[in-house]
Amino acid sequence: MTYLKNIHCEVCNNEDPEKFSLKYELTKYSIVTCHNCGFVFIPQYYRKNIHYEDYRDEAVLKSVRQGNNYIKIRRHRLRLKLIQNYVKTGKLYDVGVGWGHFLYTAKLMGFDTTGVEVSALMYYYSTNDLHLNVVNDNFLNLNLPSKTWDVVTMWDVLEHIANPKEVLRRVHKMLKDDGYFVFQVPQIDSKVAKKQKEKWSSMLSIEHINYFSKKSIDKLLTQEGFEIIKIKSSFELKLFLMFTVLPWLKRRRRKNKTSNQAKISNSERQNFFNKFTRFPKFVIWLGLLAHDIIYKAMSKLNYGEEMIVIAKKKSK
């Protein structure tokens, strides 16, 4: 089988082709499971043409600028309040800043913030529009000082990285001895993922090469000198609107159930979400209140398609 060429597991280092099995076979790529440790991932064979430097285009930038930043700040405040249960304030480094709204919110809440973003367009927005301290580079190219940061964060980044062990080693080196690593990734053993299987449209993507479970992320973090303090289920309403509600509405309008999300551009998704941000302020306030209640309830019920992991550095 072609997809087994040069295959290896990034968690347990398994290289035996006979110890991998096909989990999902999709149109342009396959997803496999390692028999040794249970890690689920897209084989190395399919990763040749994945580039993140041009991850978004000018149309998406225009849509982001038209969005309501207050709503984005409120969403990230939930994340930061979780972090503040462990780190009240201090130096925070964000790997994969994206558009920068998390780092911007962290700055507003008193953290000393820096970060890195590989996408030139996202870097431009985060520095030009939000005036953040961000560098435009690949995280693995940077020579960052040791034992400097109180917390390092990654939001929806680790699933994109071909060599997660090297990333974790660098994060471990960056953190102070009592530092925390906080990140979010899609959860392959979540109730949503188990129910939807190969139709898990909001998360299954050629760009998402790693699909961690609680077991596999614990094994990887333990190997690299971290102790998991908490794993929290996360349900992202924005993703639900863009990847579930929008495709459903388009199918309804076209009366064509074969249409799918692949025909929807990133700018179209962002514009659809923006529609929910243009209501009167009191409606937005009520909507955000409802969002926070739903988010917390879904998390307590362990019903989310992603997981937020809080890990503490252990001395190696």
C-alpha positions as a LaTeX table, in Angstrom:
\begin{tabular}{lrrr}
\hline
Residue & $x$ (\AA) & $y$ (\AA) & $z$ (\AA) \\
\hline
Met1 & 0.00 & 0.00 & 0.00 \\
Thr2 & 1.43 & 3.36 & $-1.08$ \\
Tyr3 & 0.52 & 5.25 & 2.10 \\
Leu4 & 2.78 & 2.94 & 4.15 \\
Lys5 & 5.90 & 4.24 & 2.39 \\
Asn6 & 8.33 & 5.73 & 4.95 \\
Ile7 & 5.62 & 5.60 & 7.60 \\
His8 & 6.53 & 6.11 & 11.24 \\
Cys9 & 4.73 & 7.04 & 14.43 \\
Glu10 & 5.71 & 10.35 & 16.03 \\
Val11 & 4.61 & 9.18 & 19.49 \\
Cys12 & 6.23 & 5.74 & 19.93 \\
Asn13 & 8.67 & 5.72 & 16.95 \\
Asn14 & 7.08 & 2.60 & 15.44 \\
Glu15 & 8.38 & 2.10 & 11.85 \\
Asp16 & 7.03 & $-1.37$ & 11.11 \\
Pro17 & 4.47 & $-1.07$ & 8.24 \\
Glu18 & 2.70 & $-4.17$ & 9.52 \\
Lys19 & 1.91 & $-2.42$ & 12.80 \\
Phe20 & $-0.29$ & 0.25 & 11.23 \\
Ser21 & $-3.88$ & $-0.10$ & 10.06 \\
Leu22 & $-6.19$ & 2.06 & 7.99 \\
Lys23 & $-8.70$ & 4.00 & 10.09 \\
Tyr24 & $-10.36$ & 6.18 & 7.43 \\
Glu25 & $-9.83$ & 6.32 & 3.68 \\
Leu26 & $-10.86$ & 9.70 & 2.33 \\
Thr27 & $-10.82$ & 11.16 & $-1.17$ \\
Lys28 & $-7.29$ & 12.59 & $-1.23$ \\
Tyr29 & $-5.62$ & 10.99 & 1.78 \\
Ser30 & $-5.85$ & 8.23 & 4.37 \\
Ile31 & $-5.75$ & 8.23 & 8.16 \\
Val32 & $-4.03$ & 5.39 & 10.02 \\
Thr33 & $-3.71$ & 4.03 & 13.54 \\
Cys34 & $-0.47$ & 2.88 & 15.14 \\
His35 & $-0.96$ & $-0.54$ & 16.77 \\
Asn36 & 1.84 & 0.09 & 19.29 \\
Cys37 & 0.41 & 3.19 & 20.99 \\
Gly38 & $-2.94$ & 3.92 & 19.36 \\
Phe39 & $-1.83$ & 7.25 & 17.84 \\
Val40 & $-3.95$ & 8.31 & 14.84 \\
Phe41 & $-2.37$ & 10.37 & 12.05 \\
Ile42 & $-2.06$ & 11.09 & 8.34 \\
Pro43 & 0.90 & 9.10 & 6.95 \\
Gln44 & 4.05 & 10.95 & 5.87 \\
Tyr45 & 3.36 & 10.04 & 2.23 \\
Tyr46 & 0.56 & 12.63 & 1.96 \\
Arg47 & 2.37 & 15.53 & 3.63 \\
Lys48 & 4.61 & 16.69 & 0.77 \\
Asn49 & 2.46 & 19.57 & $-0.46$ \\
Ile50 & 1.25 & 21.03 & 2.83 \\
His51 & 2.43 & 24.61 & 3.36 \\
Tyr52 & 1.24 & 27.09 & 5.98 \\
Glu53 & 3.08 & 30.22 & 4.88 \\
Asp54 & 0.08 & 31.12 & 2.66 \\
Tyr55 & $-2.49$ & 29.56 & 4.96 \\
Arg56 & $-5.02$ & 32.37 & 4.37 \\
Asp57 & $-5.59$ & 34.90 & 1.57 \\
Glu58 & $-6.53$ & 38.57 & 1.24 \\
Ala59 & $-10.26$ & 37.76 & 1.06 \\
Val60 & $-10.07$ & 36.12 & 4.50 \\
Leu61 & $-8.10$ & 39.09 & 5.87 \\
Lys62 & $-10.85$ & 41.42 & 4.66 \\
Ser63 & $-13.49$ & 39.26 & 6.36 \\
Val64 & $-11.50$ & 39.15 & 9.62 \\
Arg65 & $-11.23$ & 42.94 & 9.63 \\
Gln66 & $-15.00$ & 43.19 & 9.22 \\
Gly67 & $-15.59$ & 40.95 & 12.22 \\
Asn68 & $-16.43$ & 42.02 & 15.76 \\
Asn69 & $-13.28$ & 41.85 & 17.88 \\
Tyr70 & $-15.23$ & 42.13 & 21.13 \\
Ile71 & $-16.83$ & 38.75 & 20.45 \\
Lys72 & $-13.42$ & 37.21 & 19.78 \\
Ile73 & $-12.02$ & 38.73 & 22.99 \\
Arg74 & $-14.91$ & 37.31 & 25.02 \\
Arg75 & $-14.24$ & 33.85 & 23.59 \\
His76 & $-10.55$ & 34.03 & 24.50 \\
Arg77 & $-11.28$ & 35.33 & 27.99 \\
Leu78 & $-12.70$ & 31.89 & 28.77 \\
Arg79 & $-9.36$ & 30.35 & 27.84 \\
Leu80 & $-7.37$ & 32.87 & 29.84 \\
Lys81 & $-9.54$ & 32.48 & 32.92 \\
Leu82 & $-8.76$ & 28.76 & 32.76 \\
Ile83 & $-5.03$ & 29.55 & 32.51 \\
Gln84 & $-5.28$ & 31.96 & 35.45 \\
Asn85 & $-6.33$ & 29.08 & 37.68 \\
Tyr86 & $-2.66$ & 28.09 & 37.41 \\
Val87 & $-0.78$ & 31.21 & 36.26 \\
Lys88 & $-2.28$ & 34.52 & 37.37 \\
Thr89 & 0.04 & 36.67 & 35.29 \\
Gly90 & 3.57 & 36.69 & 33.88 \\
Lys91 & 5.34 & 36.03 & 30.61 \\
Leu92 & 3.19 & 34.25 & 28.02 \\
Tyr93 & 4.44 & 32.96 & 24.66 \\
Asp94 & 1.94 & 31.91 & 21.99 \\
Val95 & 3.10 & 29.48 & 19.29 \\
Gly96 & 1.03 & 29.91 & 16.12 \\
Val97 & $-0.51$ & 33.28 & 16.93 \\
Gly98 & $-2.95$ & 33.14 & 13.99 \\
Trp99 & $-4.81$ & 36.43 & 13.65 \\
Gly100 & $-3.66$ & 37.30 & 17.17 \\
His101 & $-6.90$ & 37.75 & 19.10 \\
Phe102 & $-5.90$ & 35.34 & 21.88 \\
Leu103 & $-2.56$ & 37.08 & 22.41 \\
Tyr104 & $-4.29$ & 40.47 & 22.27 \\
Thr105 & $-6.74$ & 39.35 & 24.98 \\
Ala106 & $-3.88$ & 38.00 & 27.11 \\
Lys107 & $-2.19$ & 41.38 & 26.86 \\
Leu108 & $-5.40$ & 43.13 & 27.94 \\
Met109 & $-5.58$ & 40.80 & 30.94 \\
Gly110 & $-2.10$ & 41.74 & 32.15 \\
Phe111 & 0.22 & 39.13 & 30.64 \\
Asp112 & 3.58 & 40.06 & 29.13 \\
Thr113 & 2.98 & 38.67 & 25.64 \\
Thr114 & 5.12 & 37.52 & 22.71 \\
Gly115 & 4.59 & 34.96 & 19.97 \\
Val116 & 5.40 & 33.54 & 16.55 \\
Glu117 & 3.31 & 33.06 & 13.41 \\
Val118 & 4.44 & 31.36 & 10.19 \\
Ser119 & 1.71 & 32.84 & 7.95 \\
Ala120 & 2.84 & 36.21 & 6.55 \\
Leu121 & $-0.74$ & 37.48 & 6.24 \\
Met122 & $-1.71$ & 36.56 & 9.80 \\
Tyr123 & 1.56 & 38.02 & 11.07 \\
Tyr124 & 0.80 & 41.27 & 9.24 \\
Tyr125 & $-2.64$ & 41.54 & 10.84 \\
Ser126 & $-1.43$ & 40.68 & 14.34 \\
Thr127 & 1.37 & 43.26 & 14.22 \\
Asn128 & $-0.18$ & 45.98 & 12.02 \\
Asp129 & $-3.79$ & 45.87 & 13.24 \\
Leu130 & $-3.41$ & 44.56 & 16.79 \\
His131 & 0.13 & 45.91 & 17.46 \\
Leu132 & 1.37 & 42.69 & 19.04 \\
Asn133 & 4.95 & 41.58 & 19.65 \\
Val134 & 5.09 & 38.72 & 17.12 \\
Val135 & 7.77 & 37.38 & 14.77 \\
Asn136 & 7.07 & 35.91 & 11.34 \\
Asp137 & 8.91 & 32.59 & 11.25 \\
Asn138 & 8.72 & 28.86 & 11.85 \\
Phe139 & 8.86 & 28.19 & 15.59 \\
Leu140 & 11.53 & 25.52 & 15.07 \\
Asn141 & 13.82 & 28.10 & 13.42 \\
Leu142 & 13.94 & 30.29 & 16.52 \\
Asn143 & 16.67 & 30.27 & 19.16 \\
Leu144 & 14.67 & 31.28 & 22.22 \\
Pro145 & 16.12 & 31.69 & 25.74 \\
Ser146 & 15.75 & 28.91 & 28.28 \\
Lys147 & 13.60 & 29.03 & 31.43 \\
Thr148 & 12.08 & 32.40 & 30.54 \\
Trp149 & 8.31 & 31.99 & 30.19 \\
Asp150 & 5.64 & 31.24 & 32.79 \\
Val151 & 3.26 & 29.78 & 30.22 \\
Val152 & 3.44 & 28.69 & 26.58 \\
Thr153 & 0.22 & 28.30 & 24.60 \\
Met154 & $-0.79$ & 26.68 & 21.31 \\
Trp155 & $-4.33$ & 26.93 & 20.00 \\
Asp156 & $-5.11$ & 24.46 & 17.22 \\
Val157 & $-1.45$ & 24.18 & 16.19 \\
Leu158 & $-0.03$ & 20.82 & 17.34 \\
Glu159 & $-2.30$ & 18.90 & 14.97 \\
His160 & $-0.50$ & 20.60 & 12.05 \\
Ile161 & 3.07 & 19.80 & 13.10 \\
Ala162 & 5.01 & 16.94 & 11.52 \\
Asn163 & 7.52 & 16.63 & 14.38 \\
Pro164 & 5.58 & 17.32 & 17.60 \\
Lys165 & 8.33 & 15.86 & 19.82 \\
Glu166 & 10.80 & 18.53 & 18.75 \\
Val167 & 8.22 & 21.24 & 19.41 \\
Leu168 & 7.55 & 19.89 & 22.92 \\
Arg169 & 11.28 & 19.74 & 23.67 \\
Arg170 & 11.65 & 23.40 & 22.77 \\
Val171 & 8.60 & 24.37 & 24.81 \\
His172 & 10.01 & 22.45 & 27.79 \\
Lys173 & 13.31 & 24.32 & 27.45 \\
Met174 & 11.55 & 27.72 & 27.20 \\
Leu175 & 9.44 & 27.29 & 30.33 \\
Lys176 & 10.48 & 28.18 & 33.83 \\
Asp177 & 10.77 & 25.21 & 36.19 \\
Asp178 & 7.20 & 25.73 & 37.42 \\
Gly179 & 5.87 & 26.73 & 33.98 \\
Tyr180 & 2.74 & 25.53 & 32.20 \\
Phe181 & 2.05 & 24.40 & 28.65 \\
Val182 & $-1.56$ & 24.98 & 27.63 \\
Phe183 & $-2.90$ & 23.95 & 24.23 \\
Gln184 & $-5.94$ & 22.83 & 22.27 \\
Val185 & $-6.12$ & 20.03 & 19.70 \\
Pro186 & $-8.86$ & 18.00 & 17.99 \\
Gln187 & $-9.72$ & 14.95 & 20.11 \\
Ile188 & $-10.02$ & 11.75 & 18.08 \\
Asp189 & $-11.59$ & 9.84 & 21.00 \\
Ser190 & $-14.23$ & 12.52 & 21.68 \\
Lys191 & $-17.91$ & 11.64 & 21.53 \\
Val192 & $-18.32$ & 13.82 & 18.43 \\
Ala193 & $-15.41$ & 12.17 & 16.58 \\
Lys194 & $-16.62$ & 8.65 & 17.45 \\
Lys195 & $-20.13$ & 9.46 & 16.28 \\
Gln196 & $-19.24$ & 11.21 & 13.03 \\
Lys197 & $-16.22$ & 9.03 & 12.12 \\
Glu198 & $-15.01$ & 9.81 & 8.57 \\
Lys199 & $-17.71$ & 12.50 & 8.28 \\
Trp200 & $-16.08$ & 14.58 & 11.03 \\
Ser201 & $-15.97$ & 17.52 & 8.62 \\
Ser202 & $-14.88$ & 20.28 & 11.00 \\
Met203 & $-11.65$ & 18.46 & 11.95 \\
Leu204 & $-10.68$ & 15.85 & 9.35 \\
Ser205 & $-8.40$ & 17.68 & 6.92 \\
Ile206 & $-5.15$ & 17.09 & 5.05 \\
Glu207 & $-3.81$ & 20.05 & 7.06 \\
His208 & $-4.53$ & 18.22 & 10.34 \\
Ile209 & $-1.93$ & 15.48 & 10.33 \\
Asn210 & $-2.09$ & 14.50 & 14.04 \\
Tyr211 & $-5.23$ & 13.25 & 15.81 \\
Phe212 & $-4.54$ & 12.89 & 19.51 \\
Ser213 & $-6.57$ & 10.97 & 22.06 \\
Lys214 & $-6.25$ & 11.46 & 25.81 \\
Lys215 & $-4.03$ & 8.39 & 25.93 \\
Ser216 & $-1.68$ & 9.36 & 23.07 \\
Ile217 & $-1.27$ & 12.99 & 24.19 \\
Asp218 & $-0.50$ & 11.81 & 27.73 \\
Lys219 & 2.15 & 9.41 & 26.41 \\
Leu220 & 3.76 & 12.09 & 24.24 \\
Leu221 & 3.80 & 14.74 & 26.98 \\
Thr222 & 5.14 & 12.32 & 29.59 \\
Gln223 & 8.00 & 11.33 & 27.27 \\
Glu224 & 8.97 & 14.97 & 26.83 \\
Gly225 & 8.96 & 15.98 & 30.48 \\
Phe226 & 5.41 & 17.18 & 31.16 \\
Glu227 & 2.74 & 16.15 & 33.61 \\
Ile228 & $-0.89$ & 16.59 & 32.60 \\
Ile229 & $-2.77$ & 18.58 & 35.23 \\
Lys230 & $-6.13$ & 18.77 & 33.48 \\
Ile231 & $-7.84$ & 17.85 & 30.21 \\
Lys232 & $-10.95$ & 19.85 & 29.44 \\
Ser233 & $-13.42$ & 19.11 & 26.65 \\
Ser234 & $-13.87$ & 22.08 & 24.31 \\
Phe235 & $-16.78$ & 22.85 & 22.00 \\
Glu236 & $-16.10$ & 25.72 & 19.57 \\
Leu237 & $-19.41$ & 27.34 & 18.57 \\
Lys238 & $-17.70$ & 29.30 & 15.79 \\
Leu239 & $-16.51$ & 26.07 & 14.15 \\
Phe240 & $-19.96$ & 24.55 & 14.56 \\
Leu241 & $-21.51$ & 27.52 & 12.73 \\
Met242 & $-18.92$ & 27.56 & 9.93 \\
Phe243 & $-18.46$ & 23.83 & 9.33 \\
Thr244 & $-21.85$ & 22.36 & 10.24 \\
Val245 & $-24.57$ & 25.01 & 10.05 \\
Leu246 & $-23.29$ & 26.77 & 6.89 \\
Pro247 & $-22.89$ & 23.57 & 4.78 \\
Trp248 & $-26.34$ & 22.40 & 5.99 \\
Leu249 & $-27.91$ & 25.70 & 4.90 \\
Lys250 & $-26.20$ & 25.53 & 1.52 \\
Arg251 & $-27.48$ & 22.00 & 0.96 \\
Arg252 & $-30.98$ & 23.12 & 1.91 \\
Arg253 & $-30.86$ & 26.03 & $-0.49$ \\
Arg254 & $-29.55$ & 23.95 & $-3.36$ \\
Lys255 & $-31.68$ & 20.93 & $-2.48$ \\
Asn256 & $-28.59$ & 18.92 & $-3.27$ \\
Lys257 & $-27.36$ & 16.66 & $-0.49$ \\
Thr258 & $-24.17$ & 15.82 & $-2.37$ \\
Ser259 & $-22.77$ & 19.33 & $-1.96$ \\
Asn260 & $-20.15$ & 19.55 & 0.79 \\
Gln261 & $-17.98$ & 21.92 & 2.73 \\
Ala262 & $-15.09$ & 21.61 & 0.28 \\
Lys263 & $-16.94$ & 24.04 & $-1.98$ \\
Ile264 & $-17.03$ & 26.69 & 0.72 \\
Ser265 & $-14.10$ & 29.12 & 0.87 \\
Asn266 & $-12.48$ & 30.29 & 4.10 \\
Ser267 & $-13.65$ & 33.85 & 3.43 \\
Glu268 & $-17.23$ & 32.62 & 2.93 \\
Arg269 & $-17.09$ & 30.82 & 6.28 \\
Gln270 & $-15.76$ & 33.95 & 8.00 \\
Asn271 & $-18.40$ & 36.15 & 6.39 \\
Phe272 & $-21.12$ & 33.76 & 7.55 \\
Phe273 & $-19.83$ & 33.97 & 11.11 \\
Asn274 & $-19.63$ & 37.77 & 10.82 \\
Lys275 & $-23.39$ & 37.88 & 10.24 \\
Phe276 & $-23.87$ & 36.81 & 13.83 \\
Thr277 & $-21.71$ & 39.71 & 15.05 \\
Arg278 & $-23.76$ & 42.52 & 13.49 \\
Phe279 & $-26.79$ & 42.37 & 15.74 \\
Pro280 & $-27.54$ & 45.20 & 18.21 \\
Lys281 & $-25.25$ & 45.26 & 21.24 \\
Phe282 & $-27.83$ & 43.93 & 23.70 \\
Val283 & $-28.55$ & 40.97 & 21.39 \\
Ile284 & $-24.82$ & 40.25 & 21.10 \\
Trp285 & $-24.47$ & 40.47 & 24.89 \\
Leu286 & $-27.29$ & 37.97 & 25.40 \\
Gly287 & $-25.82$ & 35.74 & 22.71 \\
Leu288 & $-22.41$ & 35.78 & 24.40 \\
Leu289 & $-23.98$ & 34.99 & 27.75 \\
Ala290 & $-25.75$ & 32.03 & 26.16 \\
His291 & $-22.49$ & 30.99 & 24.46 \\
Asp292 & $-20.60$ & 30.96 & 27.76 \\
Ile293 & $-23.32$ & 28.89 & 29.44 \\
Ile294 & $-23.45$ & 26.42 & 26.55 \\
Tyr295 & $-19.65$ & 26.19 & 26.38 \\
Lys296 & $-19.29$ & 25.45 & 30.09 \\
Ala297 & $-22.19$ & 22.98 & 30.07 \\
Met298 & $-20.82$ & 21.09 & 27.04 \\
Ser299 & $-17.41$ & 20.95 & 28.67 \\
Lys300 & $-18.81$ & 19.52 & 31.91 \\
Leu301 & $-20.75$ & 16.93 & 29.91 \\
Asn302 & $-17.48$ & 16.06 & 28.12 \\
Tyr303 & $-19.18$ & 16.73 & 24.79 \\
Gly304 & $-16.78$ & 18.57 & 22.55 \\
Glu305 & $-14.67$ & 17.73 & 19.53 \\
Glu306 & $-11.49$ & 19.28 & 20.89 \\
Met307 & $-9.60$ & 19.13 & 24.17 \\
Ile308 & $-7.73$ & 21.78 & 26.09 \\
Val309 & $-4.71$ & 20.30 & 27.85 \\
Ile310 & $-3.02$ & 21.94 & 30.84 \\
Ala311 & 0.41 & 20.41 & 31.42 \\
Lys312 & 3.12 & 21.34 & 33.89 \\
Lys313 & 6.83 & 21.14 & 33.21 \\
Lys314 & 8.73 & 18.47 & 35.09 \\
Ser315 & 12.49 & 18.69 & 35.53 \\
Lys316 & 14.14 & 16.09 & 33.29 \\
\hline
\end{tabular}
